[in-house]
Each structure stands twice: as C-alpha cells, then as structure tokens.
Amino acid sequence: MPDRHALDQRPTTTEHRSPQHRGAGAETRRPHRHANPAGLCDDRSMITRLMALTNVWTTVVPLFAVVLLILTWGRSLPVAVVVLVTVVLAGAVLSAVHHAEVIAHRVGEPFGSLVLAVAVTVIEVALIVTLMVDGGDKSATLARDTVFAAVMITCNGVVGLSLLVASIRHRTAVFNAEGTGAALATVATLATLSLVLPTFTTSRPGPQFSGIQLTFAALSSLILYGLFVTTQTVRHRDYFLPITRHGEVIPSEHAERPSARTAWISLVLLGLALVGVVGLAKGVSPTIESGVAAAGLHHAVVGVIIALLVLLPETIAALRSARRDRVQTSLNLALGSAMASIGLTIPAVALASVWLSGPLVLGLGSTHMLLLLLTVVVASLTVVPGRATPLQGGVHLVIFAAYLELAINP
C-alpha cells in the first residue's frame, strides 16, 4: 500500500514541476494567452468606424428631412418625390430613435422615454391644431380620431408587440406592476373623461362638451398628466425602472455616458428629426388619401396610417428595449405616449376652440367605446401579475387588429 505521506507530496499542479517543465509549459501556452491581438485591434477599429458612420448619418438625415420638408410643404408631389420623402421619413424615424437613446443614456430612465413621448406628442398636437385651423368638415372630429388612434396604437399595438417580443426571446416579459398599473389607471381616466363623457352629456347637442365642461376636461388632463410625471420622475421613480426576474431594479449599463454637450446636440437633432417625421408624414398624406380612395377604403384609414407613421420612433424604441429585456421601458414609452396624447391634446384644442368657429366633436361612438373598454379590462389583467407570456401580447395585438379592421370596414 503506498505511503500516505508520499502521496501528499506528489506534484498535483504545474507549480510543483521542475523549472524545465514549467518553461516548456509556459512556452506552449503563451500563444493561447495572447491569441490574435491583431484581430482584436481590427474589431475595435471596425466598431469605431461604424460608430463614426452612425454619428454622421444620424446628424445629416434630420437636417436633410427639415430641408426637404421646407421644399415640399404645401405642394403637390410627383411619384418620384413621394418615394424620396418616404425614404427620408424612414431615415428620420431611425435617427430619432438613436438620439432618444443617447438622451436616455445620459439622463437615465424614466427620463429618456419621457423625453421621446413628450417630444412626439407636442409636435403631433401642433399638427392637429394647424389642420383644425385650416378648417373643413372633417376637422370637427380630427382631435378625437387622432387621440383615439394614438391610444389604440400604443396601448394595444406597441404594448402587444413589446410583450410578444420580450416573452418569446426571454420566455416571460417582466415589468413593475406598481408603475405600469399607475400609468394605465391614468390613461383610462383621461380617456374616459375626454372621449367617453361627451357622448353622454346633454348641455350641447351631439357628442360635444359645453364650454365649462371642456374647460374642466382640459384642466383635469393637465393636472393628471403633471401629477403622473411628478410621480414617475421624482417621488416614485423606482416604480418605473426595468426590473429583473426577482423584482430587483436593473442597474444602469456600464457603457460610458455621453457628455452633456453630446446630449444637448442629440436633443436638438431629436427635435429636428421629429419635425421631419410629422411634417413629411403630412406631406405624403394626399398620396395616401388618393391610394385609400382608389382602394375604396374608409377615410378614417388615412388618420390611422398617419398616426402609425408619427408613432414609429416610439414603436421602434419600445421594441428595441423589449429585445434587451427592458420591458418596463417599453411600457413607459407606450403608456406615456397615450397619456401625453390625451393630456396635451385636449387642453390644446380647448384653447384653440376659442378662435375656431367650427364644432369640436370629442365623444366616441359605441363601437370605439366598446374597444376602449375591452382595452382597459385586458390591460388591467395583463398588468396585475407583473409578468406576461406570448398569450398576453397576442391578445393585445388581436384587439389592435380588430381596431384596424373596423377602421377599414366600419
């Protein structure tokens, strides 16, 4: 039987080898320890070049979009120019997403998603008021149709896609039920006060508010939206941050934060890109209207298409966050956009109604009220558990598909 003392003294690691053996082993292992430094340098150089290229086109495209908007505003566009406008519009959307992510990286969540949602909504409100000032029979329901389209697109389309992408990629989509529930409750209250009550009031004929009722709805919208923003960004910010599977807040990514100067430049370019997106979308709207009329579709389809174009930056940003398992950021974008659309549009059109001569119809019809009710109920059931499977994402997308089908064939 071998001596136990001898066994304990046997060399078990390379440190017990002779100097000759250690040297030979080190020589054979050295190439693996410093494998392919030239390839690593090439990879870093390629990444640097790609980042420089991204910085160039995301700077040029918003400027070109604004110039193209100035050149084409109010003119009848030939087919070739429409194609060019569409390409630039797509580039402006991607550029807006890039600059919104730069700002979000600088200021952190939930400020980043709030900046993008408010920026898009402010420009959208300006477009609505401009179109209402132009007059016409269809402008009476323009604010209602646009706001309701934004609510359905964000609360069903964007939410459904985000949950579906995250749950397929990561098995389940995890989010903070407290923050998402608060946002959903605010959206439901704003939508009911602004879009449902006018259908049942009796002070004015038709689904319209009286002057006092409209003032109350506008002030309520501003107060609720301001209270929510304060809750989201100051008092209970942690309710709106992405979380892990165990309910812990995901720490900020360790990549280097952009400088303050870079963030301010991105903020300016984000504004230009969003102006380009909204303005170019309006520029191609006559072509869209002609196509819709030629296809024999209902005129409401035009508003849906334009709303989809305007909300593309937020949709892409939400999907990118969902792919990275930051579902709470996706929900902040979706519900924040719906809330901003109501909370800022209603006060704006209430103020504009002072000098607008035509009626302002805000009340929804029975079909749209039913869709809104279904959306609120399903969204509440989705939010309560704090996690979702592909089923919940699919349910929201089916509701959104029903809204699109009824817009095409009411």
Secondary structure, 3 states (H helix, E strand, C coil): CCCHHHHHCCCCCHHHCCHHHHHHHHHHHHHHHCCCHHHHHHHHHHHHHHHHHHHHHHHHHHHHHHHHHHHHCCCCCCHHHHHHHHHHHHHHHHHHHHHHHHHHHHHCCCHHHHHHHHHHHHHHHHHHHHHHHHCCHHHHHHHHHHHHHHHHHHHHHHHHHHHHHHHHHHCCEECCHHHHHHHHHHHHHHHHHHHHHHHHCCCCCCCCCCHHHHHHHHHHHHHHHHHHHHHHHHHCHHHHCCECCCCCECCCCCCCCCCHHHHHHHHHHHHHHHHHHHHHHHHCHHHHHHHHHHCCCCCHHHHHHHHHHHCHHHHHHHHHHHHCCCHHHHHHHHHHHHHHHHHHHHHHHHHHCCCCCCCCCCCCCHHHHHHHHHHHHHHHHHHCCCEECHHHHHHHHHHHHHHHHHHHCC
